[in-house]
């Protein structure tokens, strides 16, 4: 009996230690984003990471580089490959652990971009049945799917159903890849002549809150969001923060990237969200912090014209009017001043049907984003990367003279017709359509109101202004009332 009690006592005493031993058994693994065919970002130190048993020795071999580390007490390990220069060679990365050797083949060194957002970023190379084909010209995405494999472009699409990995761009790997992201990568690759990797992480119908970690809302620079979470059972206007971030962004961290493309906002606009600037700030700051890249660029898309006032709006504070879109778009524009190293493009002219929230011409979206990246991230100063933007204004009697920059060789109309969607008003906000004409390479004269004190362009959800620059890039909508 005494022996039995002693054995029982020892078992109880040793149980925590046994449990600790069990907890320490961590299976060796690396994240899906580390795979054969991947592109490693040039010009910055490159993380390689994974899990192993605590204290287990791990060696990473890449060419002549050999780095060794040990897993920490939680089984996590990471090494940093030194910064490398892009080339067109095929490399091998080998990871050796106690009982495991992983060999990743056909690894490239080049440029990596993360493409995130909702359905307009998710919009795939292979057109889904619910999306309308372009009404003008050839479907360039469909044509691209017929082309042979391009070793210089690699794509990564996180799987929601299990293991995924990098693949060379071809007719089999591209159908579910972001069309805007792919055509961005194609333009970058052709201009720089280096391998380019495109990561698609986008889900239709998602709000920005889902792409931002809960911690950012709880501990970020805007305490009001922490209060909102407490008062609303962990929700912000019906959305639980961090769902998409945890599922699709966190597993990528801290993969080396050059920049982030962001095409999102439709669902926030649909509830007339007036807090989007702060939400965008929080997201950008958190992503930069988590990737360890405090200055990584965010290039994003201003929402295209669409009839939001005729949609169902869950969690909206009130009826969504035709002015909700231009107000939201102004929030997106304002975000540029709050988020360093960010920039936007305009896509209003790509709309075939104002009731279709998904413009078809994603190759043009990718091209415009690439123009920004080439100019801002790669030093191609000669590239005209934006449509006309209001620079200054002067009142001369009953006329307003507007001066624009980003005009290229000069302003013009995209359709050969009279300038459209200019409006004037007095202090009474009695806006009415105005007459406008191009008077110089970079100036427009607006008139038609007896007491003009305010001028705006494209200030309606259906507005598709026809003012463009010499390369056909569309004007940025604006509102001016400080004469």
Secondary structure, 3 states (H helix, E strand, C coil): CHHHHHHHHHHHHHHHHHHHHHHHCCCCEECCCCCCCCEEECCCCEEEEEECCCCCEEEEEECCEEEEEECCCCCEEEEEECCCCCCCCCEEEEEECCCCEEEEEEEEEEEEEEEEECHHHHCECCCCCCCCCCCCCCCHHHHHCCCCCEEEEEEEECCCCCCCCCEEECCCCCCCCEHHHHHHHHHHHHHHCCEEEEEEEECCCCCHHHHCCHHHHHHCCCHHHHHHHHHCCCEECCEECCHHHHHHHHHHCCCCCCEEEEECCHHHHCCCCCCHHHHHHHHHHHHHHHHCCCCCEEEEECCCCCCHHHCCCCCCCCCCCCCHHHHHHHHHHHHHHHCCCEEEECCHHHCCCCCCCCCCCHHHHHHHHHHHHHHHCCCCCCCCCCCCEEEEEEEECCEEEEEEECCCCCCEECCCCCCCCEEEECCCCCCEECEEEEEECCEEEEECCCCCCEEEECCCCCCCCCEECCCCCECCCEEECCC
